[in-house]
């Protein structure tokens, strides 16, 4: 009889597990109704985000449900924006959704409109492409040169790899004085080589400069014609002079670097001889806007939202005809990777990457077990399984065993279905939020790390006032399916407010989210007589915290040096030199490589020994430091003052565990003596 009971228990467990699996399969089934039409268009940009207009039509019966706009991501997953809607038969409606800049950065300009009924079943999918209209005519490169025929190899075989993580049509157009203005706004890149720029009208030169500042990518070839090609630009835009030009056959700085240091390997690999080319010796401020490349012989600068490269040779040199297509593509991608505007195409500055990654090191993953659903399993056992067991025992004339076996078998049933059905892996939502705001601004950005393991989709409601939400940063480790009917991030807005959530992936239980809102002015953080030695890090001056918030830690950062002070109270004026003597400076170092701050301050590979600060607080502070860099004034010397506030305003209105930080920042003029980055 013991064997019979054991077999019976196994059968009951199997039935329960199959029932649980069958429920999941049934939930995935969905009928098809090809009765809807729709499209998505970019309406406007607002506060750095994108307002998209969605138009939908219905040729079938009355529809009440959800229209889901899915944007396919490059690597980090798809983002879905859900809108509840009632659409009558033969009806048509328009509505708008606000898509985060991050979602646009990651998208491949393709997506879909999904129509879901009130139970969430997928009724129809409409595939969409060229949503932003970026790649309608391919990537256009303007060539301004008196020797255009020598530069046609720059078409790189007709496509550009690595742009938005894909391969895009790539075409050259010849521009001149007459058509320059007409072409300029439609160009991604402009190449100027072997051309006397000063012969252009003043307004044309200004148009080129403004185009770069607004996000254009400019490539300039020099070589024997360097003086003329670099002429005409204003000094504040292009402060570069020609010190000399090496003749073909002479040893030059590029051939020496290639031979001595092994630089420009790709050129060497295809047999390009730099000593056979005229090479320009350029004079520029090496501690200023320009810096050298070790891949392509030239100098690069980020200018406004765009970027520029100045090569030491003319692109029309016969030697360069040896370049393979992927190497030519590298000439172009090298510029955009160094550009702030490349963030619009999925690129990220080092500061942003480091700061957002620091968010992942606040505390550890929540491991609480979520027991939701157990009451349903208990009900199933009492109503269905229990009576079946009783009837079987009665048939075997062992009904008296029921009250002995029932409790134990009930526990086995519930535990079996719950664990084998993966219910125990679903954890309570745990959120870590860092809200970053310039103290005198009326907007705030919140970066969220949310944990919720298992197979269930989940979402959380944001506090009132949030206007936009979506993906927060790149996932470095995994990629997601490009199926447009699926998604990773989900954003929805209804009468209760704005919701943001994640559909968990296999072996992945966390997600990074972003949300933006209007915010009240927080007061001011000011400074006086700030003086920093970029060599020794010695700092003088005062900083005043004129906010209502106590700062657990406060960073004073110039372009080259960083110091972190502890416990700056609301209303306190901190004398920096005295604070160092009092032991309130808990961290100081140069910031030549911003990435080092993450390793030094947070301790990626475990707790740092001997530190005198709370690393969770410092991780949150590092998020604020990195985000503040996007607002740093370009002209003059300024110190960024960034303070971290514990137990800041909660970002989540739903019931969940939330650890919230605030980062308030400002910029004050500073005098910097020397430069640690040198």
Rosetta blueprint (number, residue, H / E / L):
1 X L
2 X H
3 X H
4 X H
5 X H
6 X H
7 X H
8 X H
9 X H
10 X H
11 X H
12 X H
13 X H
14 X H
15 X H
16 X H
17 X H
18 X H
19 X H
20 X H
21 X H
22 X H
23 X H
24 X H
25 X H
26 X H
27 X H
28 X H
29 X L
30 X L
31 X L
32 X L
33 X L
34 X L
35 X L
36 X E
37 X E
38 X E
39 X E
40 X E
41 X E
42 X E
43 X E
44 X E
45 X E
46 X E
47 X L
48 X L
49 X E
50 X E
51 X E
52 X E
53 X E
54 X E
55 X E
56 X E
57 X E
58 X E
59 X L
60 X L
61 X L
62 X L
63 X E
64 X E
65 X E
66 X E
67 X E
68 X E
69 X E
70 X E
71 X E
72 X E
73 X E
74 X L
75 X L
76 X L
77 X L
78 X L
79 X E
80 X E
81 X E
82 X E
83 X E
84 X E
85 X E
86 X E
87 X E
88 X L
89 X L
90 X L
91 X L
92 X E
93 X E
94 X E
95 X E
96 X E
97 X E
98 X E
99 X E
100 X L
101 X H
102 X H
103 X H
104 X H
105 X H
106 X H
107 X E
108 X E
109 X E
110 X E
111 X E
112 X E
113 X E
114 X E
115 X E
116 X E
117 X E
118 X L
119 X L
120 X L
121 X L
122 X E
123 X E
124 X E
125 X E
126 X E
127 X E
128 X E
129 X E
130 X L
131 X L
132 X L
133 X L
134 X L
135 X L
136 X L
137 X L
138 X L
139 X E
140 X E
141 X E
142 X E
143 X E
144 X E
145 X L
146 X L
147 X L
148 X H
149 X H
150 X H
151 X H
152 X H
153 X H
154 X H
155 X H
156 X H
157 X H
158 X H
159 X E
160 X E
161 X E
162 X E
163 X E
164 X L
165 X L
166 X E
167 X E
168 X E
169 X E
170 X E
171 X E
172 X E
173 X E
174 X E
175 X L
176 X L
177 X L
178 X L
179 X L
180 X H
181 X H
182 X H
183 X H
184 X H
185 X L
186 X L
187 X L
188 X L
189 X E
190 X E
191 X E
192 X E
193 X L
194 X L
195 X L
196 X L
197 X H
198 X H
199 X H
200 X L
201 X L
202 X H
203 X H
204 X H
205 X H
206 X H
207 X H
208 X H
209 X H
210 X H
211 X H
212 X H
213 X H
214 X L
215 X L
216 X L
217 X E
218 X E
219 X E
220 X E
221 X L
222 X L
223 X H
224 X H
225 X H
226 X H
227 X H
228 X H
229 X H
230 X L
231 X L
232 X L
233 X L
234 X L
235 X L
236 X L
237 X L
238 X L
239 X L
240 X L
241 X E
242 X E
243 X E
244 X E
245 X E
246 X E
247 X L
248 X L
249 X L
250 X L
251 X L
252 X L
253 X H
254 X H
255 X H
256 X H
257 X H
258 X H
259 X H
260 X H
261 X H
262 X L
263 X L
264 X L
265 X H
266 X H
267 X H
268 X H
269 X H
270 X L
271 X L
272 X L
273 X L
274 X H
275 X H
276 X H
277 X L
278 X L
279 X E
280 X E
281 X E
282 X E
283 X E
284 X L
285 X L
286 X L
287 X L
288 X L
289 X L
290 X L
291 X E
292 X E
293 X L
294 X L
295 X L
296 X L
297 X L
298 X E
299 X E
300 X E
301 X E
302 X E
303 X E
304 X L
305 X L
306 X E
307 X E
308 X E
309 X E
310 X E
311 X E
312 X L
313 X L
314 X L
315 X L
316 X L
317 X L
318 X H
319 X H
320 X H
321 X H
322 X H
323 X L
324 X L
325 X H
326 X H
327 X H
328 X H
329 X H
330 X H
331 X H
332 X H
333 X H
334 X H
335 X H
336 X H
337 X H
338 X L
339 X L
340 X H
341 X H
342 X H
343 X H
344 X H
345 X H
346 X L
347 X L
348 X L
349 X L
350 X H
351 X H
352 X H
353 X H
354 X H
355 X H
356 X H
357 X H
358 X H
359 X H
360 X L
361 X L
362 X L
363 X L
364 X L
365 X L
366 X L
367 X L
368 X L
369 X E
370 X L
371 X L
372 X L
373 X L
374 X H
375 X H
376 X H
377 X H
378 X H
379 X H
380 X H
381 X H
382 X H
383 X H
384 X H
385 X H
386 X H
387 X H
388 X H
389 X H
390 X H
391 X H
392 X H
393 X H
394 X H
395 X H
396 X L
397 X L
398 X L
399 X H
400 X H
401 X H
402 X H
403 X H
404 X H
405 X H
406 X H
407 X H
408 X H
409 X H
410 X H
411 X H
412 X H
413 X H
414 X H
415 X H
416 X H
417 X H
418 X H
419 X H
420 X H
421 X L
422 X L
423 X H
424 X H
425 X H
426 X L
427 X E
428 X L
429 X L
430 X E
431 X E
432 X E
433 X E
434 X E
435 X E
436 X E
437 X E
438 X E
439 X L
440 X L
441 X L
442 X L
443 X E
444 X E
445 X E
446 X E
447 X E
448 X E
449 X E
450 X E
451 X E
452 X L
453 X L
454 X L
455 X L
456 X L
457 X E
458 X E
459 X E
460 X E
461 X E
462 X E
463 X L
464 X L
465 X L
466 X E
467 X E
468 X E
469 X E
470 X E
471 X E
472 X L
473 X L
474 X L
475 X L
476 X L
477 X L
478 X L
479 X L
480 X L
481 X L
482 X L
483 X L
484 X L
485 X L
486 X L
487 X L
488 X L
489 X E
490 X E
491 X E
492 X E
493 X E
494 X E
495 X L
496 X L
497 X E
498 X E
499 X E
500 X E
501 X E
502 X E
503 X E
504 X L
505 X E
506 X L
507 X L
508 X E
509 X L
510 X E
511 X E
512 X E
513 X E
514 X E
515 X E
516 X E
517 X E
518 X E
519 X L
520 X L
521 X L
522 X L
523 X E
524 X E
525 X E
526 X E
527 X E
528 X E
529 X E
530 X E
531 X E
532 X E
533 X E
534 X L
535 X L
536 X L
537 X L
538 X L
539 X E
540 X E
541 X E
542 X E
543 X E
544 X E
545 X E
546 X E
547 X E
548 X L
549 X L
550 X L
551 X E
552 X E
553 X E
554 X E
555 X E
556 X E
557 X E
558 X L
559 X L
560 X L
561 X E
562 X E
563 X E
564 X E
565 X E
566 X E
567 X E
568 X E
569 X L
570 X L
571 X L
572 X L
573 X E
574 X E
575 X E
576 X H
577 X H
578 X H
579 X H
580 X H
581 X H
582 X L
583 X L
584 X L
585 X E
586 X E
587 X E
588 X E
589 X E
590 X E
591 X L
592 X L
593 X L
594 X L
595 X H
596 X H
597 X H
598 X H
599 X H
600 X H
601 X H
602 X H
603 X L
604 X L
605 X L
606 X L
607 X L
608 X L
609 X L
610 X L
611 X L
612 X L
613 X L
614 X L
615 X H
616 X H
617 X H
618 X H
619 X H
620 X H
621 X H
622 X H
623 X H
624 X H
625 X H
626 X H
627 X H
628 X H
629 X H
630 X H
631 X H
632 X L
633 X L
634 X L
635 X L
636 X L
637 X L
638 X E
639 X E
640 X E
641 X E
642 X E
643 X E
644 X E
645 X E
646 X E
647 X L
648 X L
649 X L
650 X L
651 X L
652 X E
653 X L
654 X L
655 X L
656 X L
657 X E
658 X E
659 X E
660 X E
661 X E
662 X E
663 X E
664 X E
665 X E
666 X E
667 X E
668 X E
669 X E
670 X E
671 X E
672 X E
673 X E
674 X L
675 X L
676 X L
677 X L
678 X L
